[in-house]
Amino acid sequence: MAVIAAFILNAGLNFCLGLLLAKLMGPADFGLFGLATTGAVVLNTLVFEWLRLSATRFYSNRVRQEEPWIRHGLDRAYAVLALVLLVASALCAVVGATVEMDAQGRFAIAAGAGLAAFGIGLFDYHAALTRARFDGGLYLKLTIVKNGLAFLLMAGAAWLFPQPVWVLLACGLSQFLPVLVLRRPLLDPKVPIVCVRVGETWRLFRAYGLPLIAANAIYQITPFLNRSAIAMWFGLAEAGYFALAADVATRSLSMIGTALDLILFQLAVRVDEHEGHVAAEAQIGRNAGIVVALMVPCAGGLWAVLPAIQGLIVPEAYRGPFALYALILIPGLLCGTLLNFGLNPIFQIRRKTVPVIAAAIVGLAVNAACLFVLPAHFGAPGIAMAQSAGLVASTLWLAVRALTGPQRLRIDWWDVFAACTSTLAMMACLAPFRHTDPAVALAICLPLGVLVYALLVALFDIAGLRGLAAAYLRQRAVTPTA
């Protein structure tokens, strides 16, 4: 539970930090910052993501004790790649300072994005190690320190030096320093390492991780291209409107999905390690039902409270475009969460990543085709439509691959039907309150939506959630007397 609590805390504070930065920087500077941070995420994906994925898949408490070369190989690979990225960022900074002499020039922003990518990669890698060890307390400490530093450094930089490059530098530092502060509990016991084993682990990591990062990189490049298109065709201020809407909608939907994935995929890996592939695939099928049962109502709830969010917490300069962009993005972002947390794990556990790459290429192709058509008819919102269309196409393609054929993922289609029908019923109950006073709408929609959907889950036991909740409550009732 500490892992779930840490992630919810992290997502909530990042949500608030994004709104604060948007207010302090203004639409144009926030648009450039959003473009640069998206580039940093792409860079992190290309350089470090294969190591994080390998840590998630191959590292555990058992491996920590019995196969120490796994962690040693991960650390060495990270150190080499981090050095290369830091050198490249330093060169960009030198060129920016001596040739462009502009803090908002391309080389200065590239240097800031590189340093942010370094920090993000370092933090995500060590966070993945703590989750793989099921060390929720250490993960919670990492998250608390990181978020405290992020508010202090990033908000301070945006207030004192409201130029994107300084906020990017603060972003990198806020991710790097928690790992430095907590470096001792993050270390594994020192043991002699056989160099041959390190070489074997690198080959294993490349074979597993590189195909997956190809897909992840495509998914990250797509929003980067879309934000670049908005900035070029409609200006940085419009890119700022889009960036805030995309960030808020993405965080709102991915918070539950990622929190679930932190536990569910590690559970599947543990089942695979102790009970075999058949049991692990059955577990992934059950996990997929839980993801659908929780993510679909989250999307419906976001639709219901979107006008209230805009009226209450979105800075005034962003209102209007914010609600429009977020509304367009919700279907695509929902599909993206179902793809990442419901469908991808079956291919990860089978170590067959070609279908995941193909799905990403399908989405990129649909997104690109829509960019040639939709902006001409709908203006900047057409780019948001293109992004949603690409994510929907990727999800449909991968769903066909995962859910058909002799090796299809076994899921309970009743759970999918019940989750979708119950969400529609919840949305119907909330619709009359959407456009009332924002504070009243939020106060009514949140508890009412949770109550309606919870009652329907209790009635139909969607994805076994009623049984899981009952088992958890029984355990809580017994624990104090144990």
Sine and cosine of phi, psi and omega as CSV:
sin_phi,cos_phi,sin_psi,cos_psi,sin_omega,cos_omega
0.00,0.00,-0.46,0.89,0.02,-1.00
-0.89,0.45,-0.56,0.83,0.03,-1.00
-0.91,0.42,-0.71,0.71,0.02,-1.00
-0.89,0.46,-0.72,0.69,0.00,-1.00
-0.87,0.49,-0.66,0.75,0.00,-1.00
-0.90,0.43,-0.67,0.74,-0.03,-1.00
-0.94,0.35,-0.65,0.76,0.02,-1.00
-0.89,0.46,-0.66,0.75,0.07,-1.00
-0.87,0.49,-0.71,0.70,-0.01,-1.00
-0.88,0.48,-0.74,0.68,-0.03,-1.00
-0.91,0.42,-0.66,0.75,-0.01,-1.00
-0.90,0.43,-0.68,0.73,0.00,-1.00
-0.94,0.34,-0.60,0.80,0.08,-1.00
-0.90,0.43,-0.60,0.80,0.07,-1.00
-0.85,0.52,-0.76,0.65,0.00,-1.00
-0.91,0.41,-0.64,0.77,0.00,-1.00
-0.89,0.45,-0.65,0.76,0.03,-1.00
-0.87,0.49,-0.68,0.73,0.03,-1.00
-0.91,0.42,-0.64,0.76,0.01,-1.00
-0.91,0.41,-0.69,0.72,0.03,-1.00
-0.89,0.45,-0.64,0.77,0.02,-1.00
-0.87,0.49,-0.65,0.76,0.00,-1.00
-0.93,0.36,-0.68,0.73,-0.05,-1.00
-0.95,0.32,-0.57,0.82,-0.12,-0.99
-1.00,-0.02,-0.47,0.88,-0.08,-1.00
1.00,0.08,0.34,-0.94,-0.13,-0.99
-0.85,0.53,-0.68,0.73,-0.09,-1.00
-0.93,0.37,-0.78,0.63,0.01,-1.00
-0.92,0.40,-0.59,0.81,0.04,-1.00
-0.93,0.38,-0.54,0.84,0.07,-1.00
-0.90,0.44,-0.68,0.73,0.05,-1.00
-0.92,0.39,-0.64,0.76,0.05,-1.00
-0.89,0.45,-0.68,0.74,0.03,-1.00
-0.89,0.46,-0.64,0.77,0.05,-1.00
-0.90,0.44,-0.67,0.74,-0.02,-1.00
-0.93,0.37,-0.64,0.77,0.01,-1.00
-0.93,0.37,-0.57,0.82,0.09,-1.00
-0.90,0.44,-0.64,0.77,0.09,-1.00
-0.89,0.45,-0.61,0.79,0.04,-1.00
-0.90,0.43,-0.61,0.79,0.03,-1.00
-0.91,0.41,-0.67,0.74,0.05,-1.00
-0.87,0.49,-0.71,0.70,-0.02,-1.00
-0.89,0.45,-0.69,0.72,0.06,-1.00
-0.87,0.50,-0.65,0.76,0.02,-1.00
-0.89,0.46,-0.72,0.69,-0.04,-1.00
-0.92,0.39,-0.59,0.81,-0.14,-0.99
-1.00,-0.05,-0.70,0.72,-0.20,-0.98
-0.91,-0.42,-0.30,0.95,-0.17,-0.99
-0.87,0.49,-0.55,0.83,-0.01,-1.00
-0.90,0.44,-0.49,0.87,0.05,-1.00
-0.96,0.27,-0.65,0.76,0.04,-1.00
-0.89,0.45,-0.69,0.72,0.02,-1.00
-0.89,0.45,-0.65,0.76,0.03,-1.00
-0.91,0.41,-0.61,0.79,0.06,-1.00
-0.90,0.45,-0.67,0.74,0.01,-1.00
-0.89,0.45,-0.61,0.79,-0.11,-0.99
-1.00,0.08,-0.60,0.80,-0.21,-0.98
-0.92,-0.39,-0.16,0.99,-0.06,-1.00
-0.98,-0.22,0.62,-0.78,0.02,-1.00
-0.30,-0.95,0.06,-1.00,0.05,-1.00
-0.88,0.47,-0.62,0.78,0.03,-1.00
-0.91,0.42,-0.72,0.70,0.01,-1.00
-0.89,0.46,-0.61,0.79,0.00,-1.00
-0.84,0.54,-0.61,0.79,-0.03,-1.00
-1.00,0.04,-0.63,0.78,-0.17,-0.99
-0.99,-0.17,-0.41,0.91,-0.04,-1.00
-0.73,-0.68,0.92,0.40,-0.11,-0.99
-0.90,0.44,-0.32,0.95,0.00,-1.00
-0.92,0.40,-0.34,0.94,0.05,-1.00
-0.89,0.46,-0.79,0.61,0.01,-1.00
-0.91,0.42,-0.64,0.77,-0.01,-1.00
-0.89,0.46,-0.67,0.74,0.03,-1.00
-0.90,0.43,-0.64,0.77,0.05,-1.00
-0.89,0.46,-0.72,0.69,-0.03,-1.00
-0.90,0.44,-0.68,0.73,-0.01,-1.00
-0.90,0.43,-0.71,0.71,0.00,-1.00
-0.88,0.47,-0.66,0.75,0.01,-1.00
-0.89,0.45,-0.68,0.73,-0.04,-1.00
-0.88,0.48,-0.67,0.74,-0.01,-1.00
-0.90,0.43,-0.74,0.67,-0.05,-1.00
-0.93,0.38,-0.61,0.79,0.03,-1.00
-0.89,0.45,-0.65,0.76,0.03,-1.00
-0.88,0.48,-0.70,0.72,0.02,-1.00
-0.87,0.48,-0.70,0.71,-0.02,-1.00
-0.91,0.41,-0.64,0.76,0.01,-1.00
-0.91,0.41,-0.64,0.77,0.05,-1.00
-0.90,0.44,-0.70,0.72,0.02,-1.00
-0.89,0.46,-0.66,0.75,0.03,-1.00
-0.91,0.42,-0.63,0.77,0.02,-1.00
-0.90,0.44,-0.65,0.76,0.04,-1.00
-0.89,0.45,-0.67,0.74,0.04,-1.00
-0.89,0.46,-0.64,0.77,0.01,-1.00
-0.90,0.44,-0.66,0.75,0.02,-1.00
-0.89,0.45,-0.71,0.70,0.02,-1.00
-0.89,0.45,-0.67,0.74,0.01,-1.00
-0.89,0.46,-0.62,0.78,-0.04,-1.00
-0.98,0.22,-0.51,0.86,-0.11,-0.99
-0.98,-0.18,-0.49,0.87,-0.06,-1.00
-0.97,-0.23,-0.84,0.54,-0.03,-1.00
-0.97,0.24,-0.63,0.78,-0.04,-1.00
0.77,0.63,0.71,0.70,-0.03,-1.00
-0.58,-0.82,0.86,-0.51,-0.02,-1.00
-0.91,0.41,-0.27,0.96,0.04,-1.00
-0.94,-0.33,0.25,0.97,0.05,-1.00
-0.96,0.29,0.19,-0.98,-0.08,-1.00
-0.90,0.44,-0.66,0.76,-0.04,-1.00
-0.95,0.31,-0.60,0.80,0.05,-1.00
-0.90,0.43,-0.69,0.72,0.02,-1.00
-0.91,0.41,-0.63,0.78,0.04,-1.00
-0.89,0.45,-0.65,0.76,0.04,-1.00
-0.89,0.46,-0.70,0.71,0.03,-1.00
-0.88,0.47,-0.67,0.74,0.03,-1.00
-0.90,0.43,-0.62,0.79,0.03,-1.00
-0.90,0.43,-0.68,0.74,0.02,-1.00
-0.92,0.38,-0.61,0.79,0.07,-1.00
-0.90,0.44,-0.66,0.75,0.03,-1.00
-0.89,0.47,-0.64,0.77,0.05,-1.00
-0.86,0.52,-0.76,0.65,-0.01,-1.00
-0.90,0.44,-0.70,0.71,0.00,-1.00
-0.87,0.49,-0.71,0.71,-0.01,-1.00
-0.89,0.46,-0.68,0.73,0.00,-1.00
-0.89,0.46,-0.73,0.69,-0.03,-1.00
-0.92,0.39,-0.73,0.68,-0.04,-1.00
-0.88,0.48,-0.61,0.79,0.00,-1.00
-0.90,0.43,-0.75,0.66,-0.02,-1.00
-0.94,0.33,-0.54,0.84,0.10,-1.00
-0.90,0.44,-0.63,0.77,0.04,-1.00
-0.90,0.44,-0.61,0.79,0.04,-1.00
-0.89,0.45,-0.68,0.73,-0.01,-1.00
-0.92,0.39,-0.61,0.79,0.03,-1.00
-0.92,0.38,-0.64,0.77,0.01,-1.00
-0.90,0.44,-0.49,0.87,0.07,-1.00
-1.00,0.09,-0.04,1.00,-0.09,-1.00
0.82,0.58,0.63,0.78,0.04,-1.00
-0.99,-0.14,0.98,0.19,-0.07,-1.00
-0.90,0.44,-0.57,0.82,-0.01,-1.00
-0.90,0.44,-0.68,0.73,0.02,-1.00
-0.93,0.38,-0.63,0.78,0.05,-1.00
-0.89,0.46,-0.64,0.77,0.04,-1.00
-0.90,0.44,-0.67,0.74,0.04,-1.00
-0.88,0.47,-0.70,0.71,0.04,-1.00
-0.83,0.56,-0.72,0.70,-0.06,-1.00
-0.91,0.41,-0.68,0.73,-0.02,-1.00
-0.90,0.43,-0.72,0.70,0.00,-1.00
-0.90,0.44,-0.69,0.72,-0.02,-1.00
-0.88,0.47,-0.71,0.70,-0.03,-1.00
-0.94,0.34,-0.59,0.81,0.08,-1.00
-0.88,0.47,-0.70,0.71,0.03,-1.00
-0.92,0.39,-0.60,0.80,-0.01,-1.00
-0.89,0.46,-0.71,0.70,0.03,-1.00
-0.89,0.45,-0.70,0.71,-0.04,-1.00
-0.91,0.41,-0.76,0.65,-0.12,-0.99
-0.98,0.17,-0.74,0.67,-0.08,-1.00
-0.95,0.31,-0.72,0.69,0.04,-1.00
-0.91,0.42,-0.62,0.79,0.05,-1.00
-0.90,0.44,-0.67,0.75,0.04,-1.00
-0.91,0.41,-0.65,0.76,0.00,-1.00
-0.91,0.41,-0.51,0.86,0.00,-1.00
-0.99,0.16,-0.71,0.71,-0.07,-1.00
-0.99,0.11,-0.65,0.76,-0.04,-1.00
-0.76,-0.65,0.97,0.23,-0.16,-0.99
-0.96,0.29,0.76,0.65,0.11,-0.99
-0.92,-0.40,0.67,-0.74,-0.13,-0.99
-0.81,0.58,-0.58,0.82,-0.09,-1.00
-0.89,0.46,-0.61,0.79,-0.02,-1.00
-0.96,0.29,-0.57,0.82,0.05,-1.00
-0.93,0.37,-0.59,0.81,0.06,-1.00
-0.90,0.44,-0.68,0.74,0.05,-1.00
-0.88,0.48,-0.67,0.74,0.04,-1.00
-0.90,0.44,-0.59,0.81,0.05,-1.00
-0.88,0.48,-0.73,0.68,0.02,-1.00
-0.88,0.48,-0.68,0.73,0.00,-1.00
-0.91,0.42,-0.64,0.77,-0.03,-1.00
-0.92,0.39,-0.37,0.93,0.05,-1.00
-1.00,0.01,-0.53,0.85,-0.06,-1.00
-0.98,0.21,-0.68,0.74,-0.12,-0.99
-0.90,0.44,-0.63,0.78,0.04,-1.00
-0.86,0.52,-0.61,0.79,0.03,-1.00
-0.91,0.40,-0.62,0.79,0.03,-1.00
-0.91,0.41,-0.70,0.72,-0.03,-1.00
-0.90,0.43,-0.64,0.77,-0.08,-1.00
-0.97,-0.24,0.44,0.90,-0.12,-0.99
-0.89,0.45,-0.55,0.83,-0.07,-1.00
-0.91,0.42,-0.80,0.60,0.02,-1.00
-0.92,0.38,-0.28,0.96,0.02,-1.00
-0.98,0.18,-0.31,0.95,-0.05,-1.00
-0.97,0.26,0.45,-0.89,0.16,-0.99
-1.00,-0.09,0.33,-0.94,0.07,-1.00
-0.86,0.52,0.63,-0.78,-0.01,-1.00
-0.98,0.22,0.79,-0.61,0.04,-1.00
-0.62,-0.78,0.42,-0.91,0.07,-1.00
-0.89,0.45,0.64,-0.77,-0.04,-1.00
-0.89,-0.46,0.72,-0.70,0.08,-1.00
-1.00,0.07,0.84,-0.54,-0.07,-1.00
-0.86,0.51,-0.55,0.83,0.01,-1.00
-0.88,0.48,-0.64,0.77,0.01,-1.00
-0.90,0.43,-0.61,0.79,0.03,-1.00
-0.88,0.47,-0.69,0.73,0.04,-1.00
-0.88,0.48,-0.64,0.77,0.04,-1.00
-0.90,0.45,-0.67,0.74,-0.02,-1.00
-0.91,0.40,-0.62,0.78,0.04,-1.00
-0.87,0.49,-0.67,0.74,0.05,-1.00
-0.90,0.44,-0.64,0.77,0.04,-1.00
-0.89,0.45,-0.71,0.71,0.00,-1.00
-0.89,0.45,-0.68,0.74,-0.01,-1.00
-0.90,0.43,-0.70,0.72,-0.03,-1.00
-0.89,0.45,-0.59,0.81,-0.02,-1.00
-1.00,0.09,-0.74,0.68,-0.20,-0.98
-0.99,0.11,-0.60,0.80,-0.11,-0.99
-0.89,0.46,-0.68,0.73,0.08,-1.00
-0.88,0.48,-0.59,0.81,0.01,-1.00
-0.93,0.37,-0.63,0.78,-0.01,-1.00
-0.95,0.31,-0.39,0.92,0.11,-0.99
-0.87,0.50,-0.72,0.70,0.03,-1.00
-0.92,0.40,-0.73,0.69,-0.02,-1.00
-0.88,0.48,-0.63,0.78,0.00,-1.00
-0.89,0.45,-0.64,0.77,0.03,-1.00
-0.90,0.44,-0.69,0.73,0.02,-1.00
-0.89,0.45,-0.55,0.84,0.02,-1.00
-0.99,0.17,-0.55,0.84,0.02,-1.00
-0.92,0.40,-0.54,0.84,-0.05,-1.00
-0.85,0.53,-0.81,0.59,0.05,-1.00
-0.91,0.42,-0.50,0.87,0.06,-1.00
-0.89,0.45,-0.70,0.71,0.05,-1.00
-0.90,0.44,-0.64,0.76,-0.01,-1.00
-0.91,0.42,-0.67,0.74,0.02,-1.00
-0.92,0.38,-0.59,0.81,0.06,-1.00
-0.90,0.43,-0.65,0.76,0.00,-1.00
-0.89,0.45,-0.68,0.73,0.03,-1.00
-0.89,0.45,-0.68,0.73,-0.01,-1.00
-0.89,0.46,-0.66,0.75,-0.04,-1.00
-0.96,0.29,-0.65,0.76,-0.12,-0.99
-1.00,-0.01,-0.49,0.87,-0.12,-0.99
-0.80,-0.61,-0.01,1.00,0.09,-1.00
0.98,-0.18,0.36,-0.93,-0.04,-1.00
-0.92,0.40,-0.54,0.84,0.01,-1.00
-0.89,0.45,-0.69,0.73,0.05,-1.00
-0.90,0.43,-0.59,0.81,0.08,-1.00
-0.89,0.45,-0.56,0.83,0.06,-1.00
-0.91,0.40,-0.67,0.75,0.07,-1.00
-0.86,0.51,-0.73,0.68,-0.02,-1.00
-0.90,0.44,-0.67,0.74,-0.05,-1.00
-0.88,0.47,-0.70,0.71,-0.02,-1.00
-0.91,0.41,-0.70,0.71,0.01,-1.00
-0.88,0.47,-0.70,0.71,-0.01,-1.00
-0.91,0.42,-0.67,0.75,-0.02,-1.00
-0.91,0.41,-0.71,0.70,-0.02,-1.00
-0.91,0.41,-0.72,0.69,-0.01,-1.00
-0.91,0.42,-0.66,0.75,0.00,-1.00
-0.90,0.44,-0.73,0.69,-0.01,-1.00
-0.90,0.43,-0.63,0.78,-0.02,-1.00
-0.88,0.47,-0.65,0.76,-0.05,-1.00
-1.00,0.07,-0.57,0.82,-0.08,-1.00
-0.99,0.16,-0.28,0.96,-0.06,-1.00
-0.85,0.52,-0.78,0.63,-0.02,-1.00
-0.94,0.34,-0.67,0.74,-0.04,-1.00
-0.87,0.49,-0.72,0.69,-0.02,-1.00
-0.94,0.34,-0.62,0.79,0.05,-1.00
-0.87,0.49,-0.66,0.75,0.06,-1.00
-0.90,0.44,-0.69,0.72,-0.06,-1.00
-0.90,0.43,-0.56,0.83,0.02,-1.00
-0.84,0.55,-0.58,0.81,-0.02,-1.00
-1.00,-0.07,-0.73,0.69,-0.18,-0.98
-0.92,0.38,-0.67,0.74,-0.02,-1.00
-0.94,0.34,-0.63,0.78,0.05,-1.00
-0.90,0.44,-0.56,0.83,0.07,-1.00
-0.90,0.43,-0.67,0.74,0.04,-1.00
-0.90,0.44,-0.64,0.76,0.04,-1.00
-0.89,0.46,-0.67,0.75,0.02,-1.00
-0.90,0.43,-0.66,0.75,0.05,-1.00
-0.89,0.45,-0.66,0.75,0.02,-1.00
-0.88,0.48,-0.63,0.78,-0.04,-1.00
-0.94,0.34,-0.56,0.83,-0.13,-0.99
-0.96,-0.27,-0.45,0.89,-0.11,-0.99
-0.86,-0.52,-0.19,0.98,0.06,-1.00
0.97,-0.23,0.13,-0.99,-0.12,-0.99
-0.92,0.40,-0.62,0.78,-0.04,-1.00
-0.88,0.48,-0.73,0.68,0.03,-1.00
-0.90,0.43,-0.61,0.79,0.01,-1.00
-0.91,0.42,-0.66,0.75,0.01,-1.00
-0.92,0.38,-0.60,0.80,0.09,-1.00
-0.89,0.45,-0.64,0.77,0.04,-1.00
-0.90,0.44,-0.65,0.76,0.02,-1.00
-0.90,0.43,-0.60,0.80,0.08,-1.00
-0.87,0.49,-0.69,0.72,0.05,-1.00
-0.91,0.41,-0.64,0.76,0.04,-1.00
-0.86,0.51,-0.67,0.74,-0.01,-1.00
-0.87,0.49,-0.64,0.77,0.05,-1.00
-0.89,0.46,-0.64,0.77,0.03,-1.00
-0.91,0.41,-0.66,0.75,0.01,-1.00
-0.87,0.49,-0.73,0.68,0.02,-1.00
-0.88,0.47,-0.70,0.71,-0.08,-1.00
-0.90,0.43,-0.40,0.92,-0.01,-1.00
-0.97,-0.23,-0.51,0.86,-0.07,-1.00
-0.99,0.17,-0.61,0.79,-0.02,-1.00
-0.88,0.48,-0.74,0.68,0.07,-1.00
-0.92,0.40,-0.46,0.89,0.08,-1.00
-0.88,0.47,-0.68,0.73,0.03,-1.00
-0.90,0.43,-0.68,0.73,0.04,-1.00
-0.89,0.45,-0.64,0.77,0.03,-1.00
-0.92,0.39,-0.62,0.79,0.05,-1.00
-0.89,0.46,-0.67,0.74,0.08,-1.00
-0.83,0.55,-0.66,0.75,-0.08,-1.00
-0.93,0.37,-0.63,0.77,-0.11,-0.99
-0.99,-0.14,0.04,1.00,-0.06,-1.00
-0.83,0.55,-0.73,0.68,0.04,-1.00
-0.88,0.48,-0.59,0.81,0.01,-1.00
-0.93,0.37,-0.65,0.76,0.05,-1.00
-0.87,0.50,-0.70,0.72,0.00,-1.00
-0.89,0.46,-0.67,0.74,-0.05,-1.00
-0.96,0.28,-0.47,0.88,-0.11,-0.99
-0.99,-0.14,-0.70,0.72,-0.21,-0.98
-0.85,-0.52,-0.25,0.97,0.00,-1.00
-0.98,0.20,0.75,-0.66,0.04,-1.00
-0.81,0.59,0.57,-0.82,-0.14,-0.99
-0.86,0.52,-0.56,0.83,-0.04,-1.00
-0.90,0.44,-0.32,0.95,-0.08,-1.00
-0.97,-0.23,-0.11,0.99,-0.11,-0.99
-0.94,0.35,0.56,-0.83,-0.09,-1.00
0.99,-0.16,-0.97,0.25,0.07,-1.00
-0.87,0.50,-0.54,0.84,-0.03,-1.00
-0.85,0.52,-0.80,0.60,-0.07,-1.00
-0.90,0.44,-0.63,0.78,-0.01,-1.00
-0.90,0.43,-0.76,0.65,-0.01,-1.00
-0.89,0.46,-0.71,0.70,-0.03,-1.00
-0.88,0.47,-0.66,0.76,0.00,-1.00
-0.88,0.47,-0.67,0.75,0.01,-1.00
-0.92,0.39,-0.57,0.82,-0.09,-1.00
-0.98,0.18,-0.38,0.92,-0.11,-0.99
-0.82,0.57,-0.75,0.67,-0.02,-1.00
-0.87,0.50,-0.67,0.74,0.01,-1.00
-0.92,0.39,-0.66,0.75,0.00,-1.00
-0.92,0.39,-0.59,0.81,0.09,-1.00
-0.88,0.48,-0.73,0.68,0.04,-1.00
-0.87,0.49,-0.63,0.78,0.02,-1.00
-0.89,0.46,-0.64,0.76,0.02,-1.00
-0.93,0.36,-0.62,0.79,0.04,-1.00
-0.91,0.42,-0.62,0.79,0.03,-1.00
-0.91,0.41,-0.76,0.65,-0.09,-1.00
-0.93,0.38,-0.66,0.75,-0.17,-0.99
-0.96,-0.27,-0.25,0.97,0.01,-1.00
-0.96,-0.29,-0.64,0.77,-0.10,-1.00
-0.98,-0.18,-0.67,0.74,-0.04,-1.00
-0.83,0.56,-0.64,0.77,-0.10,-1.00
-0.84,0.54,-0.52,0.86,-0.01,-1.00
-0.92,0.40,-0.57,0.82,0.03,-1.00
-0.98,0.21,-0.51,0.86,0.06,-1.00
-0.92,0.39,-0.69,0.72,-0.04,-1.00
-0.93,0.36,-0.49,0.87,0.05,-1.00
-1.00,0.08,-0.14,0.99,-0.07,-1.00
0.85,0.53,0.59,0.81,0.08,-1.00
-0.89,-0.47,0.99,-0.13,-0.17,-0.99
-0.97,-0.23,-0.08,1.00,0.00,-1.00
-0.86,0.51,-0.69,0.72,0.04,-1.00
-0.86,0.50,-0.56,0.83,0.02,-1.00
-0.92,0.40,-0.66,0.75,0.05,-1.00
-0.90,0.43,-0.69,0.72,0.00,-1.00
-0.87,0.49,-0.65,0.76,0.03,-1.00
-0.89,0.46,-0.65,0.76,0.03,-1.00
-0.90,0.44,-0.64,0.77,0.02,-1.00
-0.91,0.41,-0.65,0.76,0.05,-1.00
-0.86,0.51,-0.72,0.70,0.01,-1.00
-0.89,0.45,-0.66,0.75,0.02,-1.00
-0.90,0.44,-0.65,0.76,0.00,-1.00
-0.90,0.43,-0.69,0.72,0.02,-1.00
-0.91,0.42,-0.68,0.74,0.04,-1.00
-0.86,0.52,-0.73,0.68,-0.02,-1.00
-0.90,0.44,-0.67,0.74,0.01,-1.00
-0.89,0.46,-0.66,0.75,0.01,-1.00
-0.92,0.38,-0.52,0.85,0.03,-1.00
-0.89,0.45,-0.47,0.88,0.01,-1.00
-0.98,0.22,-0.30,0.95,-0.13,-0.99
-0.91,-0.41,-0.78,0.62,-0.22,-0.97
-0.94,0.35,-0.68,0.73,-0.01,-1.00
-0.86,0.51,-0.51,0.86,0.02,-1.00
-0.91,0.42,-0.49,0.87,-0.03,-1.00
-0.99,-0.14,-0.53,0.85,-0.12,-0.99
-0.88,-0.47,-0.01,1.00,-0.03,-1.00
0.96,0.29,-0.50,-0.86,-0.04,-1.00
-0.86,0.52,-0.61,0.80,0.05,-1.00
-0.85,0.52,-0.38,0.92,0.05,-1.00
-0.89,0.46,-0.47,0.88,0.03,-1.00
-0.95,0.32,-0.61,0.79,0.09,-1.00
-0.90,0.44,-0.63,0.78,0.06,-1.00
-0.88,0.47,-0.64,0.77,0.02,-1.00
-0.89,0.46,-0.66,0.75,-0.01,-1.00
-0.90,0.44,-0.69,0.72,0.03,-1.00
-0.90,0.44,-0.67,0.75,-0.01,-1.00
-0.88,0.47,-0.65,0.76,0.02,-1.00
-0.89,0.45,-0.68,0.74,0.01,-1.00
-0.92,0.38,-0.63,0.78,0.05,-1.00
-0.89,0.46,-0.69,0.72,0.00,-1.00
-0.89,0.45,-0.69,0.73,0.03,-1.00
-0.86,0.51,-0.70,0.71,-0.05,-1.00
-0.91,0.41,-0.69,0.72,0.01,-1.00
-0.89,0.46,-0.67,0.74,-0.02,-1.00
-0.90,0.44,-0.72,0.69,-0.03,-1.00
-0.94,0.33,-0.53,0.85,0.05,-1.00
-0.88,0.47,-0.66,0.76,0.04,-1.00
-0.88,0.47,-0.68,0.74,0.00,-1.00
-0.92,0.39,-0.62,0.78,-0.09,-1.00
-0.99,0.15,-0.52,0.86,-0.20,-0.98
-0.96,-0.29,0.11,0.99,0.05,-1.00
-0.80,-0.59,0.28,-0.96,0.03,-1.00
1.00,-0.03,0.14,-0.99,-0.07,-1.00
-0.92,0.40,-0.44,0.90,0.00,-1.00
-0.97,-0.24,0.47,0.88,-0.08,-1.00
-0.92,0.40,0.48,-0.88,0.08,-1.00
-0.94,0.34,0.79,-0.62,-0.04,-1.00
-1.00,0.03,0.92,-0.40,0.08,-1.00
-0.80,-0.60,0.34,-0.94,0.02,-1.00
-1.00,0.01,0.96,-0.30,-0.06,-1.00
-0.92,0.38,-0.37,0.93,0.10,-1.00
-0.88,0.47,-0.63,0.78,0.02,-1.00
-0.88,0.48,-0.66,0.75,0.01,-1.00
-0.90,0.43,-0.74,0.67,0.00,-1.00
-0.88,0.47,-0.71,0.71,-0.04,-1.00
-0.91,0.41,-0.64,0.77,0.01,-1.00
-0.90,0.44,-0.70,0.72,-0.02,-1.00
-0.92,0.39,-0.70,0.72,-0.01,-1.00
-0.91,0.42,-0.68,0.74,0.01,-1.00
-0.91,0.42,-0.59,0.81,0.05,-1.00
-0.91,0.41,-0.67,0.75,0.05,-1.00
-0.87,0.48,-0.65,0.76,0.05,-1.00
-0.89,0.45,-0.67,0.74,0.04,-1.00
-0.88,0.47,-0.71,0.70,-0.01,-1.00
-0.89,0.45,-0.61,0.79,0.04,-1.00
-0.89,0.45,-0.61,0.79,0.03,-1.00
-0.93,0.36,-0.53,0.85,-0.07,-1.00
-1.00,0.03,-0.37,0.93,-0.10,-0.99
-0.81,0.59,-0.67,0.75,-0.03,-1.00
-0.89,0.46,-0.31,0.95,-0.08,-1.00
-0.98,-0.19,-0.05,1.00,-0.13,-0.99
-0.85,0.52,-0.68,0.74,-0.15,-0.99
-0.95,-0.31,0.38,0.93,0.17,-0.99
-0.98,0.18,-0.09,-1.00,0.04,-1.00
-0.79,0.61,0.72,-0.69,-0.11,-0.99
-0.80,0.59,-0.70,0.71,-0.02,-1.00
-0.91,0.41,-0.67,0.75,0.02,-1.00
-0.91,0.41,-0.69,0.72,-0.01,-1.00
-0.87,0.50,-0.70,0.72,-0.01,-1.00
-0.92,0.39,-0.65,0.76,-0.02,-1.00
-0.91,0.42,-0.51,0.86,-0.01,-1.00
-1.00,0.03,-0.73,0.69,-0.15,-0.99
-0.91,0.41,-0.66,0.75,-0.05,-1.00
-0.89,0.47,-0.84,0.55,-0.01,-1.00
-0.93,0.37,-0.59,0.81,-0.02,-1.00
-0.92,0.39,-0.68,0.74,0.02,-1.00
-0.88,0.47,-0.71,0.71,0.03,-1.00
-0.89,0.46,-0.68,0.73,-0.03,-1.00
-0.90,0.43,-0.73,0.68,-0.03,-1.00
-0.89,0.46,-0.74,0.67,-0.05,-1.00
-0.93,0.36,-0.61,0.79,0.02,-1.00
-0.89,0.45,-0.63,0.77,0.04,-1.00
-0.90,0.44,-0.66,0.75,0.01,-1.00
-0.93,0.36,-0.59,0.81,0.09,-1.00
-0.89,0.45,-0.69,0.73,0.02,-1.00
-0.90,0.44,-0.59,0.81,-0.02,-1.00
-0.95,0.32,-0.69,0.72,-0.12,-0.99
-0.97,-0.26,-0.05,1.00,-0.03,-1.00
0.77,0.64,0.81,0.59,-0.04,-1.00
-0.89,0.45,0.80,-0.59,0.01,-1.00
0.83,0.56,0.40,0.92,0.00,-1.00
0.95,0.32,0.26,0.97,-0.08,-1.00
-0.92,0.40,-0.54,0.84,0.03,-1.00
-0.89,0.46,-0.71,0.71,0.02,-1.00
-0.91,0.42,-0.65,0.76,0.02,-1.00
-0.90,0.43,-0.67,0.75,0.01,-1.00
-0.91,0.42,-0.66,0.76,0.01,-1.00
-0.90,0.43,-0.67,0.75,0.02,-1.00
-0.90,0.44,-0.64,0.76,0.02,-1.00
-0.90,0.43,-0.68,0.73,0.00,-1.00
-0.92,0.40,-0.61,0.79,0.05,-1.00
-0.90,0.44,-0.66,0.75,0.01,-1.00
-0.90,0.44,-0.68,0.74,0.02,-1.00
-0.89,0.45,-0.59,0.80,-0.01,-1.00
-0.94,0.33,-0.53,0.85,-0.06,-1.00
-0.99,0.11,-0.56,0.83,-0.14,-0.99
-0.80,0.60,-0.71,0.70,-0.04,-1.00
-0.87,0.48,-0.47,0.88,-0.04,-1.00
-1.00,-0.07,-0.10,1.00,-0.05,-1.00
-0.96,0.28,0.00,0.00,0.00,0.00
